[in-house]
């Protein structure tokens, strides 16, 4: 089935099936295997990281409960990243109704408010039961966060934000993302909870792949 036809639940579950399930942590000490724990992309994807840096992408969707559950673990992992690893978050759009949250992400980024409000978006959706899936709901939420409503609306509808949302979809397609959360490494590799067994293991696989990239940076 085309991933854009997935239900909202399936879009999350495919990549995070084993988030926290004990049976999925099969071989934590075992070397990650290509085709099992991760995939090698048929075609390399361009990266934004400068030479000498390894780019890791987290593909996510704000309304995905598994992405929400993964966020604290990812944040802890990010805090321990070595200096040569960069992290980039990319909001996916498996369907057209995902796009408003893509625009929300890139609008917050354009306003310099992403670090401050990224976690609050997850909290609003999953703890406070605010869907934030339509422009009007998003604008109302942004106003309540003390953001300049006119500026937010201008950026939300801007060409720049639309271009970033389009680029996000191109990256999603290039990495062949099947569900979220998922991780792309250096434009070469892809892993997620279904492949690795769970997202904790996916982070371990990512660490392994980062080391592989260091051995062969080109």
N, C-alpha and C positions, 0 to 999 in steps of 0.2 A: 504493500500500500504506500502511495506517495505520502511523505511525511507531512505535507501541508493538509492532508485530509485526516490526520490523526485527531482524536478527541483531545481536549485539554489535558485529561488525566494521562492518556497514553503518551503524549509528548514528553511528559516528565518521567513516567515510569520506565520507558524503554532504556534510558541511560542511567537511571538511579534505582533499578529494581532491587538491588541488594544493599541499599543504604542502611548499614547497621545490622544486617542480618548475619548472625554468627556463622551460618553454614557457608557463606560466601567467602569468608576469609580462609581460602583453602591452603595456600602455600605462600605465606608472607615472606619466607626466607628463600623462595625459589626465584631464580632469574626470570624476569618478565619475558614472555614469548611473543614474537611477532605473529599476528593472526589470532592470538589468544587473548593476551592482555592489552595489546595495542595494535594499531594498523599503521602501515607505512603508506603515505599518500602516493597515488599514481603520478600525480603532478605536483611539484612543489608550489607552495603559496608564498607570495611576496610578504615580507615582514616589515614592520615599522622600526624595529629595534636597530640601533646603530651597529657597526662592525664591532665584534668583541662581546656583544650582548646576546643572550638567548631569550627569545620572546615566547612566553607562555600565555595562551588565551583561555579565559574561562567563558564558555558559552552558557548563557542562563536566560531565564524568563522570570520576571518579578512574581508572576502569579503561580509559579510552580512550587508546591510545598517542599519538594526535595531540594530545590535550589535554596529555599529559605533555611532548611535544616542543615545544608552544607555550608552556608555562609560563615558561621563562626569557626568551623574547622579550616576553611579556606583562609580566613583572616589570620588565624594563628600560623598557618603555613607561610603566608606572605611575609609576616613579621620576621621570619627566620631565613628569608631568601638571601643567597649570596649576592654580592654586588654586581655580578655579571648576568643576573637573571632579571628580566622585566616582566611584569604582569599586565595584561590588558583584558578588560571585561568587554564582552560583546553580547548585547541582547539579541536574541533570535526572534524570527517571525515566521513560524511555520504556517501561519494563516494571516489574512489581512487584519483580523481583529487583534493581533499581537502588536501591530505597528504603533498604536498610541503609547504603549509602554516603552517601545524603542525611542520614540520622540521624547518621552519624559526623561529617560536616561541621558540622552545627548543634550537636552535643554539644561538639565542640572549641570552637566559637564561644562557647557558653554558659559554658564553663570558662575562657575567656580564653586559650586555648592555640592558637588557630587560626594566628596569625602564626608561632608556634614550630614547629607540627607539620604545617601544610598541605603543604609540600614533602616532608616525611618520609613522608606517606601515598603520594604519587606514587612516591617512591623505594622504599618497601616493596613496592608492587605491581609496578612495572616493572623494578626493578633486583634486588630480593631475591626476586621471584617469590612473594610472599604475596598471595593473591587478595583478602583483606579484603572478602568479599562476603556474609558471614553474621555474625550477631550474635556468636556464640561466637568466631570468628576476630578480629573487631574488638575484643571485650573483652580477649582475650589480648594483642593488639598494644598496646592502651591501657595495660594493666598493665606491659608491658615498657618503655613510655615513662615510667614513674614516676608515672602518673596514679593518683589515688585510685579504686580499682576500684568501690567502693560508690557513690561520687558519680557516676562516669561512667555506671554502669548505671542509676542513678536518673534522670539527665538524658536518657540515650539513650531511655528508655521513657516520658518525661514528655509531658504534654499540650503544653507549650511547644514542644518539639522536633518533635512530630508536627504542630503547627499551622504551624511554619515549613516543614516538608517539603511540607505541603499547599499553602502559599502559593507555594513554588517551582514546584510543578506548575502552578498557576494562571498564573504568569508565563510558564512554558514554553509553555503553550497559547495565552496571549494574544499572545505574540510569534511563534507558529506555528513554533517551532524544529523544524527537520527533521533536524539532526545537530549534533554538537559537535566542536571548539569553535565557538561562535557569539557574536555581539555584538549587544546591543540598546542603542539610543541614545535617551535622553530620553523613553521611552514612545512614540516616533514611528517609529523606523527599525529595520531589521534587516539585518545582513549576516553572511556567513560565508565559508568558503574556496571553496565552490562558486560563489557569486555573484561574489565579488571576484577569484577566480583563485587566490589562496592567502591564508594568514592574515597574512602581512606586508602584502600589499595591503589586506586587510580592516582592519588598523589604520590605514592611510593613509585609507581610506574613512571610518573612524570619526572621524578628525581633521577631515576635511572636513564631516561631518555635525554634529559638535560646533560648528563655526564657523557652520553654517547655523542651528542652534538659537539661538546667541547673537544672530543677526540678528532672529530672531522668537521670543522666549522664551516666548510663549504660543501 
